[in-house]
């Protein structure tokens, strides 16, 4: 069985994104490090509630999908000895899905900042 630290990191990052989305929805707390650029903060929002309504379901979905992709890759690695060529192909596909999710996440955050920042 192979253990990939990257898969564990993907799972943790996905779960943290989902946690931030839930905190945004339930407590109205925005983690600026997750949903804003480094030079922006919550005080620069012209409509905080609108920003939260726009971004929290997307952030939750992307976080869960990232965690699932990491879990799938970690579980699938247990069967890597049976068919190593298939394992490499599946690992490439799952990692590609993760990176596509990160790109989609970046586009969503940029769109939200453009729409809701002063």
MILUMBA-264326 format. One record per atom (N, C-alpha, C): residue number from 1; chain; z, x, y. Coordinates in steps of 0.02 Angstrom, whole numbers, plus 50000, padded with zeros to 5 digits. Layout:
% residues N
{sedren=NUM pati=A Z=Z X=X Y=Y}
...
% end
This chain:
% residues 118
{sedren=1 pati=A Z=50000 X=50042 Y=49941}
{sedren=1 pati=A Z=50000 X=50000 Y=50000}
{sedren=1 pati=A Z=50000 X=50044 Y=50062}
{sedren=2 pati=A Z=49954 X=50029 Y=50107}
{sedren=2 pati=A Z=49951 X=50065 Y=50170}
{sedren=2 pati=A Z=49992 X=50027 Y=50222}
{sedren=3 pati=A Z=50025 X=50065 Y=50265}
{sedren=3 pati=A Z=50061 X=50034 Y=50321}
{sedren=3 pati=A Z=50030 X=50058 Y=50385}
{sedren=4 pati=A Z=50012 X=50012 Y=50427}
{sedren=4 pati=A Z=49980 X=50030 Y=50489}
{sedren=4 pati=A Z=50026 X=50010 Y=50547}
{sedren=5 pati=A Z=50048 X=50059 Y=50585}
{sedren=5 pati=A Z=50092 X=50047 Y=50642}
{sedren=5 pati=A Z=50058 X=50004 Y=50694}
{sedren=6 pati=A Z=49992 X=50011 Y=50700}
{sedren=6 pati=A Z=49954 X=49971 Y=50748}
{sedren=6 pati=A Z=49962 X=49896 Y=50733}
{sedren=7 pati=A Z=49961 X=49877 Y=50670}
{sedren=7 pati=A Z=49969 X=49806 Y=50652}
{sedren=7 pati=A Z=50037 X=49780 Y=50675}
{sedren=8 pati=A Z=50089 X=49820 Y=50665}
{sedren=8 pati=A Z=50156 X=49801 Y=50687}
{sedren=8 pati=A Z=50158 X=49793 Y=50763}
{sedren=9 pati=A Z=50126 X=49838 Y=50798}
{sedren=9 pati=A Z=50123 X=49834 Y=50871}
{sedren=9 pati=A Z=50086 X=49772 Y=50894}
{sedren=10 pati=A Z=50032 X=49754 Y=50861}
{sedren=10 pati=A Z=49994 X=49694 Y=50877}
{sedren=10 pati=A Z=50037 X=49632 Y=50867}
{sedren=11 pati=A Z=50075 X=49630 Y=50812}
{sedren=11 pati=A Z=50119 X=49573 Y=50799}
{sedren=11 pati=A Z=50172 X=49567 Y=50854}
{sedren=12 pati=A Z=50204 X=49622 Y=50871}
{sedren=12 pati=A Z=50256 X=49621 Y=50922}
{sedren=12 pati=A Z=50228 X=49599 Y=50990}
{sedren=13 pati=A Z=50170 X=49626 Y=51008}
{sedren=13 pati=A Z=50139 X=49608 Y=51072}
{sedren=13 pati=A Z=50120 X=49534 Y=51074}
{sedren=14 pati=A Z=50092 X=49510 Y=51019}
{sedren=14 pati=A Z=50074 X=49439 Y=51015}
{sedren=14 pati=A Z=50134 X=49394 Y=51021}
{sedren=15 pati=A Z=50187 X=49411 Y=50986}
{sedren=15 pati=A Z=50248 X=49370 Y=50989}
{sedren=15 pati=A Z=50279 X=49373 Y=51059}
{sedren=16 pati=A Z=50276 X=49431 Y=51092}
{sedren=16 pati=A Z=50303 X=49436 Y=51160}
{sedren=16 pati=A Z=50262 X=49394 Y=51209}
{sedren=17 pati=A Z=50196 X=49393 Y=51200}
{sedren=17 pati=A Z=50154 X=49352 Y=51243}
{sedren=17 pati=A Z=50171 X=49278 Y=51233}
{sedren=18 pati=A Z=50181 X=49258 Y=51171}
{sedren=18 pati=A Z=50199 X=49188 Y=51156}
{sedren=18 pati=A Z=50268 X=49172 Y=51186}
{sedren=19 pati=A Z=50315 X=49218 Y=51180}
{sedren=19 pati=A Z=50381 X=49209 Y=51209}
{sedren=19 pati=A Z=50377 X=49200 Y=51285}
{sedren=20 pati=A Z=50337 X=49241 Y=51318}
{sedren=20 pati=A Z=50328 X=49236 Y=51391}
{sedren=20 pati=A Z=50297 X=49169 Y=51410}
{sedren=21 pati=A Z=50251 X=49145 Y=51370}
{sedren=21 pati=A Z=50220 X=49080 Y=51383}
{sedren=21 pati=A Z=50272 X=49023 Y=51377}
{sedren=22 pati=A Z=50313 X=49026 Y=51327}
{sedren=22 pati=A Z=50365 X=48975 Y=51317}
{sedren=22 pati=A Z=50416 X=48978 Y=51375}
{sedren=23 pati=A Z=50436 X=49037 Y=51395}
{sedren=23 pati=A Z=50482 X=49044 Y=51451}
{sedren=23 pati=A Z=50451 X=49018 Y=51516}
{sedren=24 pati=A Z=50387 X=49029 Y=51524}
{sedren=24 pati=A Z=50352 X=49003 Y=51583}
{sedren=24 pati=A Z=50354 X=48927 Y=51584}
{sedren=25 pati=A Z=50340 X=48897 Y=51528}
{sedren=25 pati=A Z=50338 X=48824 Y=51524}
{sedren=25 pati=A Z=50407 X=48792 Y=51529}
{sedren=26 pati=A Z=50455 X=48820 Y=51494}
{sedren=26 pati=A Z=50521 X=48788 Y=51490}
{sedren=26 pati=A Z=50566 X=48804 Y=51550}
{sedren=27 pati=A Z=50565 X=48866 Y=51572}
{sedren=27 pati=A Z=50612 X=48888 Y=51624}
{sedren=27 pati=A Z=50578 X=48902 Y=51691}
{sedren=28 pati=A Z=50511 X=48902 Y=51692}
{sedren=28 pati=A Z=50475 X=48916 Y=51754}
{sedren=28 pati=A Z=50479 X=48989 Y=51774}
{sedren=29 pati=A Z=50497 X=49032 Y=51727}
{sedren=29 pati=A Z=50504 X=49103 Y=51740}
{sedren=29 pati=A Z=50439 X=49139 Y=51722}
{sedren=30 pati=A Z=50411 X=49174 Y=51771}
{sedren=30 pati=A Z=50348 X=49209 Y=51761}
{sedren=30 pati=A Z=50363 X=49283 Y=51751}
{sedren=31 pati=A Z=50341 X=49310 Y=51695}
{sedren=31 pati=A Z=50346 X=49382 Y=51684}
{sedren=31 pati=A Z=50285 X=49414 Y=51714}
{sedren=32 pati=A Z=50294 X=49442 Y=51773}
{sedren=32 pati=A Z=50236 X=49468 Y=51811}
{sedren=32 pati=A Z=50201 X=49525 Y=51775}
{sedren=33 pati=A Z=50236 X=49561 Y=51732}
{sedren=33 pati=A Z=50205 X=49616 Y=51695}
{sedren=33 pati=A Z=50156 X=49592 Y=51642}
{sedren=34 pati=A Z=50162 X=49529 Y=51623}
{sedren=34 pati=A Z=50118 X=49502 Y=51571}
{sedren=34 pati=A Z=50059 X=49463 Y=51601}
{sedren=35 pati=A Z=50070 X=49428 Y=51655}
{sedren=35 pati=A Z=50018 X=49384 Y=51681}
{sedren=35 pati=A Z=49994 X=49401 Y=51751}
{sedren=36 pati=A Z=50014 X=49458 Y=51777}
{sedren=36 pati=A Z=49991 X=49477 Y=51844}
{sedren=36 pati=A Z=49976 X=49551 Y=51846}
{sedren=37 pati=A Z=49933 X=49570 Y=51893}
{sedren=37 pati=A Z=49918 X=49640 Y=51903}
{sedren=37 pati=A Z=49981 X=49676 Y=51928}
{sedren=38 pati=A Z=49980 X=49740 Y=51923}
{sedren=38 pati=A Z=50039 X=49780 Y=51940}
{sedren=38 pati=A Z=50059 X=49772 Y=52014}
{sedren=39 pati=A Z=50011 X=49763 Y=52059}
{sedren=39 pati=A Z=50027 X=49760 Y=52130}
{sedren=39 pati=A Z=50042 X=49689 Y=52155}
{sedren=40 pati=A Z=50044 X=49640 Y=52110}
{sedren=40 pati=A Z=50058 X=49571 Y=52128}
{sedren=40 pati=A Z=50125 X=49548 Y=52100}
{sedren=41 pati=A Z=50155 X=49499 Y=52134}
{sedren=41 pati=A Z=50216 X=49469 Y=52107}
{sedren=41 pati=A Z=50216 X=49394 Y=52119}
{sedren=42 pati=A Z=50267 X=49363 Y=52093}
{sedren=42 pati=A Z=50273 X=49290 Y=52094}
{sedren=42 pati=A Z=50273 X=49261 Y=52164}
{sedren=43 pati=A Z=50300 X=49297 Y=52213}
{sedren=43 pati=A Z=50304 X=49272 Y=52281}
{sedren=43 pati=A Z=50236 X=49264 Y=52314}
{sedren=44 pati=A Z=50185 X=49294 Y=52285}
{sedren=44 pati=A Z=50118 X=49291 Y=52314}
{sedren=44 pati=A Z=50078 X=49230 Y=52289}
{sedren=45 pati=A Z=50108 X=49190 Y=52246}
{sedren=45 pati=A Z=50074 X=49131 Y=52220}
{sedren=45 pati=A Z=50076 X=49075 Y=52272}
{sedren=46 pati=A Z=50020 X=49041 Y=52282}
{sedren=46 pati=A Z=50019 X=48984 Y=52328}
{sedren=46 pati=A Z=50039 X=48920 Y=52292}
{sedren=47 pati=A Z=50031 X=48918 Y=52226}
{sedren=47 pati=A Z=50050 X=48859 Y=52186}
{sedren=47 pati=A Z=50078 X=48884 Y=52120}
{sedren=48 pati=A Z=50143 X=48896 Y=52118}
{sedren=48 pati=A Z=50174 X=48923 Y=52058}
{sedren=48 pati=A Z=50169 X=48875 Y=51999}
{sedren=49 pati=A Z=50182 X=48811 Y=52011}
{sedren=49 pati=A Z=50179 X=48762 Y=51956}
{sedren=49 pati=A Z=50108 X=48755 Y=51929}
{sedren=50 pati=A Z=50058 X=48757 Y=51974}
{sedren=50 pati=A Z=49989 X=48754 Y=51952}
{sedren=50 pati=A Z=49969 X=48815 Y=51912}
{sedren=51 pati=A Z=49994 X=48873 Y=51933}
{sedren=51 pati=A Z=49981 X=48935 Y=51897}
{sedren=51 pati=A Z=50010 X=48931 Y=51826}
{sedren=52 pati=A Z=50071 X=48907 Y=51822}
{sedren=52 pati=A Z=50103 X=48901 Y=51756}
{sedren=52 pati=A Z=50065 X=48851 Y=51712}
{sedren=53 pati=A Z=50047 X=48793 Y=51741}
{sedren=53 pati=A Z=50009 X=48743 Y=51702}
{sedren=53 pati=A Z=49942 X=48771 Y=51678}
{sedren=54 pati=A Z=49911 X=48813 Y=51719}
{sedren=54 pati=A Z=49846 X=48841 Y=51701}
{sedren=54 pati=A Z=49851 X=48893 Y=51646}
{sedren=55 pati=A Z=49901 X=48937 Y=51651}
{sedren=55 pati=A Z=49900 X=48996 Y=51608}
{sedren=55 pati=A Z=49944 X=48991 Y=51546}
{sedren=56 pati=A Z=49996 X=48951 Y=51546}
{sedren=56 pati=A Z=50043 X=48954 Y=51489}
{sedren=56 pati=A Z=50011 X=48934 Y=51423}
{sedren=57 pati=A Z=49969 X=48880 Y=51418}
{sedren=57 pati=A Z=49942 X=48865 Y=51351}
{sedren=57 pati=A Z=49894 X=48918 Y=51327}
{sedren=58 pati=A Z=49857 X=48947 Y=51373}
{sedren=58 pati=A Z=49810 X=49000 Y=51354}
{sedren=58 pati=A Z=49847 X=49062 Y=51330}
{sedren=59 pati=A Z=49901 X=49079 Y=51366}
{sedren=59 pati=A Z=49941 X=49137 Y=51347}
{sedren=59 pati=A Z=49974 X=49125 Y=51279}
{sedren=60 pati=A Z=49999 X=49065 Y=51267}
{sedren=60 pati=A Z=50030 X=49049 Y=51203}
{sedren=60 pati=A Z=49980 X=49055 Y=51146}
{sedren=61 pati=A Z=49921 X=49027 Y=51156}
{sedren=61 pati=A Z=49869 X=49028 Y=51105}
{sedren=61 pati=A Z=49847 X=49100 Y=51089}
{sedren=62 pati=A Z=49835 X=49139 Y=51140}
{sedren=62 pati=A Z=49814 X=49208 Y=51130}
{sedren=62 pati=A Z=49870 X=49249 Y=51097}
{sedren=63 pati=A Z=49932 X=49238 Y=51118}
{sedren=63 pati=A Z=49988 X=49273 Y=51087}
{sedren=63 pati=A Z=49995 X=49257 Y=51013}
{sedren=64 pati=A Z=49989 X=49194 Y=50996}
{sedren=64 pati=A Z=49995 X=49174 Y=50926}
{sedren=64 pati=A Z=49937 X=49203 Y=50885}
{sedren=65 pati=A Z=49876 X=49200 Y=50913}
{sedren=65 pati=A Z=49818 X=49227 Y=50877}
{sedren=65 pati=A Z=49824 X=49302 Y=50867}
{sedren=66 pati=A Z=49850 X=49337 Y=50917}
{sedren=66 pati=A Z=49860 X=49410 Y=50909}
{sedren=66 pati=A Z=49911 X=49424 Y=50854}
{sedren=67 pati=A Z=49966 X=49387 Y=50854}
{sedren=67 pati=A Z=50017 X=49398 Y=50803}
{sedren=67 pati=A Z=49989 X=49382 Y=50733}
{sedren=68 pati=A Z=49951 X=49328 Y=50728}
{sedren=68 pati=A Z=49922 X=49309 Y=50664}
{sedren=68 pati=A Z=49872 X=49363 Y=50640}
{sedren=69 pati=A Z=49832 X=49390 Y=50686}
{sedren=69 pati=A Z=49785 X=49441 Y=50665}
{sedren=69 pati=A Z=49821 X=49503 Y=50639}
{sedren=70 pati=A Z=49877 X=49522 Y=50672}
{sedren=70 pati=A Z=49916 X=49578 Y=50648}
{sedren=70 pati=A Z=49949 X=49565 Y=50581}
{sedren=71 pati=A Z=49976 X=49504 Y=50573}
{sedren=71 pati=A Z=50008 X=49486 Y=50510}
{sedren=71 pati=A Z=49956 X=49485 Y=50454}
{sedren=72 pati=A Z=49897 X=49456 Y=50467}
{sedren=72 pati=A Z=49845 X=49454 Y=50416}
{sedren=72 pati=A Z=49825 X=49525 Y=50395}
{sedren=73 pati=A Z=49816 X=49568 Y=50443}
{sedren=73 pati=A Z=49796 X=49637 Y=50427}
{sedren=73 pati=A Z=49851 X=49673 Y=50389}
{sedren=74 pati=A Z=49914 X=49662 Y=50407}
{sedren=74 pati=A Z=49970 X=49693 Y=50372}
{sedren=74 pati=A Z=49975 X=49668 Y=50300}
{sedren=75 pati=A Z=49968 X=49603 Y=50291}
{sedren=75 pati=A Z=49972 X=49575 Y=50224}
{sedren=75 pati=A Z=49912 X=49596 Y=50182}
{sedren=76 pati=A Z=49853 X=49595 Y=50213}
{sedren=76 pati=A Z=49793 X=49613 Y=50176}
{sedren=76 pati=A Z=49793 X=49686 Y=50154}
{sedren=77 pati=A Z=49829 X=49728 Y=50192}
{sedren=77 pati=A Z=49831 X=49799 Y=50174}
{sedren=77 pati=A Z=49866 X=49811 Y=50107}
{sedren=78 pati=A Z=49906 X=49762 Y=50085}
{sedren=78 pati=A Z=49939 X=49768 Y=50019}
{sedren=78 pati=A Z=49888 X=49767 Y=49962}
{sedren=79 pati=A Z=49830 X=49741 Y=49975}
{sedren=79 pati=A Z=49778 X=49737 Y=49924}
{sedren=79 pati=A Z=49722 X=49788 Y=49936}
{sedren=80 pati=A Z=49736 X=49837 Y=49976}
{sedren=80 pati=A Z=49683 X=49885 Y=49995}
{sedren=80 pati=A Z=49662 X=49930 Y=49936}
{sedren=81 pati=A Z=49707 X=49942 Y=49888}
{sedren=81 pati=A Z=49689 X=49985 Y=49832}
{sedren=81 pati=A Z=49639 X=49952 Y=49785}
{sedren=82 pati=A Z=49639 X=49886 Y=49783}
{sedren=82 pati=A Z=49594 X=49849 Y=49738}
{sedren=82 pati=A Z=49521 X=49857 Y=49757}
{sedren=83 pati=A Z=49507 X=49855 Y=49821}
{sedren=83 pati=A Z=49438 X=49860 Y=49845}
{sedren=83 pati=A Z=49438 X=49893 Y=49914}
{sedren=84 pati=A Z=49438 X=49959 Y=49917}
{sedren=84 pati=A Z=49446 X=49994 Y=49981}
{sedren=84 pati=A Z=49389 X=49980 Y=50031}
{sedren=85 pati=A Z=49328 X=49969 Y=50007}
{sedren=85 pati=A Z=49273 X=49956 Y=50053}
{sedren=85 pati=A Z=49282 X=49889 Y=50088}
{sedren=86 pati=A Z=49303 X=49840 Y=50051}
{sedren=86 pati=A Z=49316 X=49774 Y=50081}
{sedren=86 pati=A Z=49374 X=49778 Y=50130}
{sedren=87 pati=A Z=49425 X=49816 Y=50113}
{sedren=87 pati=A Z=49482 X=49823 Y=50158}
{sedren=87 pati=A Z=49461 X=49852 Y=50225}
{sedren=88 pati=A Z=49420 X=49904 Y=50224}
{sedren=88 pati=A Z=49398 X=49935 Y=50286}
{sedren=88 pati=A Z=49358 X=49885 Y=50327}
{sedren=89 pati=A Z=49315 X=49847 Y=50296}
{sedren=89 pati=A Z=49276 X=49797 Y=50331}
{sedren=89 pati=A Z=49320 X=49743 Y=50362}
{sedren=90 pati=A Z=49368 X=49718 Y=50324}
{sedren=90 pati=A Z=49414 X=49667 Y=50350}
{sedren=90 pati=A Z=49456 X=49695 Y=50406}
{sedren=91 pati=A Z=49479 X=49757 Y=50400}
{sedren=91 pati=A Z=49519 X=49788 Y=50452}
{sedren=91 pati=A Z=49478 X=49795 Y=50517}
{sedren=92 pati=A Z=49416 X=49814 Y=50511}
{sedren=92 pati=A Z=49373 X=49819 Y=50570}
{sedren=92 pati=A Z=49363 X=49750 Y=50603}
{sedren=93 pati=A Z=49353 X=49699 Y=50562}
{sedren=93 pati=A Z=49343 X=49632 Y=50589}
{sedren=93 pati=A Z=49406 X=49606 Y=50624}
{sedren=94 pati=A Z=49463 X=49614 Y=50591}
{sedren=94 pati=A Z=49526 X=49590 Y=50620}
{sedren=94 pati=A Z=49543 X=49628 Y=50684}
{sedren=95 pati=A Z=49534 X=49693 Y=50685}
{sedren=95 pati=A Z=49547 X=49732 Y=50745}
{sedren=95 pati=A Z=49498 X=49714 Y=50801}
{sedren=96 pati=A Z=49436 X=49699 Y=50783}
{sedren=96 pati=A Z=49387 X=49677 Y=50833}
{sedren=96 pati=A Z=49408 X=49610 Y=50863}
{sedren=97 pati=A Z=49432 X=49565 Y=50821}
{sedren=97 pati=A Z=49457 X=49500 Y=50846}
{sedren=97 pati=A Z=49514 X=49512 Y=50895}
{sedren=98 pati=A Z=49560 X=49557 Y=50879}
{sedren=98 pati=A Z=49615 X=49572 Y=50924}
{sedren=98 pati=A Z=49590 X=49598 Y=50991}
{sedren=99 pati=A Z=49544 X=49644 Y=50990}
{sedren=99 pati=A Z=49519 X=49671 Y=51053}
{sedren=99 pati=A Z=49480 X=49619 Y=51093}
{sedren=100 pati=A Z=49444 X=49575 Y=51059}
{sedren=100 pati=A Z=49410 X=49520 Y=51094}
{sedren=100 pati=A Z=49461 X=49474 Y=51127}
{sedren=101 pati=A Z=49516 X=49461 Y=51092}
{sedren=101 pati=A Z=49569 X=49420 Y=51121}
{sedren=101 pati=A Z=49598 X=49452 Y=51183}
{sedren=102 pati=A Z=49606 X=49518 Y=51182}
{sedren=102 pati=A Z=49631 X=49553 Y=51241}
{sedren=102 pati=A Z=49583 X=49547 Y=51300}
{sedren=103 pati=A Z=49518 X=49551 Y=51286}
{sedren=103 pati=A Z=49469 X=49544 Y=51339}
{sedren=103 pati=A Z=49471 X=49473 Y=51368}
{sedren=104 pati=A Z=49474 X=49423 Y=51324}
{sedren=104 pati=A Z=49478 X=49353 Y=51346}
{sedren=104 pati=A Z=49542 X=49344 Y=51388}
{sedren=105 pati=A Z=49596 X=49372 Y=51366}
{sedren=105 pati=A Z=49660 X=49369 Y=51402}
{sedren=105 pati=A Z=49652 X=49399 Y=51472}
{sedren=106 pati=A Z=49620 X=49456 Y=51477}
{sedren=106 pati=A Z=49609 X=49488 Y=51543}
{sedren=106 pati=A Z=49567 X=49444 Y=51588}
{sedren=107 pati=A Z=49516 X=49412 Y=51562}
{sedren=107 pati=A Z=49474 X=49368 Y=51602}
{sedren=107 pati=A Z=49514 X=49307 Y=51626}
{sedren=108 pati=A Z=49555 X=49279 Y=51582}
{sedren=108 pati=A Z=49596 X=49221 Y=51601}
{sedren=108 pati=A Z=49645 X=49239 Y=51656}
{sedren=109 pati=A Z=49678 X=49297 Y=51649}
{sedren=109 pati=A Z=49726 X=49318 Y=51699}
{sedren=109 pati=A Z=49691 X=49331 Y=51766}
{sedren=110 pati=A Z=49633 X=49363 Y=51765}
{sedren=110 pati=A Z=49596 X=49376 Y=51827}
{sedren=110 pati=A Z=49576 X=49310 Y=51860}
{sedren=111 pati=A Z=49553 X=49262 Y=51820}
{sedren=111 pati=A Z=49534 X=49197 Y=51847}
{sedren=111 pati=A Z=49594 X=49161 Y=51878}
{sedren=112 pati=A Z=49651 X=49163 Y=51844}
{sedren=112 pati=A Z=49711 X=49132 Y=51869}
{sedren=112 pati=A Z=49734 X=49164 Y=51934}
{sedren=113 pati=A Z=49731 X=49230 Y=51938}
{sedren=113 pati=A Z=49752 X=49264 Y=51999}
{sedren=113 pati=A Z=49706 X=49246 Y=52057}
{sedren=114 pati=A Z=49642 X=49244 Y=52044}
{sedren=114 pati=A Z=49594 X=49227 Y=52096}
{sedren=114 pati=A Z=49605 X=49156 Y=52121}
{sedren=115 pati=A Z=49622 X=49111 Y=52076}
{sedren=115 pati=A Z=49630 X=49041 Y=52094}
{sedren=115 pati=A Z=49697 X=49025 Y=52127}
{sedren=116 pati=A Z=49751 X=49059 Y=52108}
{sedren=116 pati=A Z=49817 X=49039 Y=52131}
{sedren=116 pati=A Z=49852 X=49089 Y=52177}
{sedren=117 pati=A Z=49823 X=49145 Y=52192}
{sedren=117 pati=A Z=49855 X=49193 Y=52237}
{sedren=117 pati=A Z=49837 X=49177 Y=52310}
{sedren=118 pati=A Z=49882 X=49193 Y=52355}
{sedren=118 pati=A Z=49871 X=49182 Y=52427}
{sedren=118 pati=A Z=49817 X=49229 Y=52453}
% end
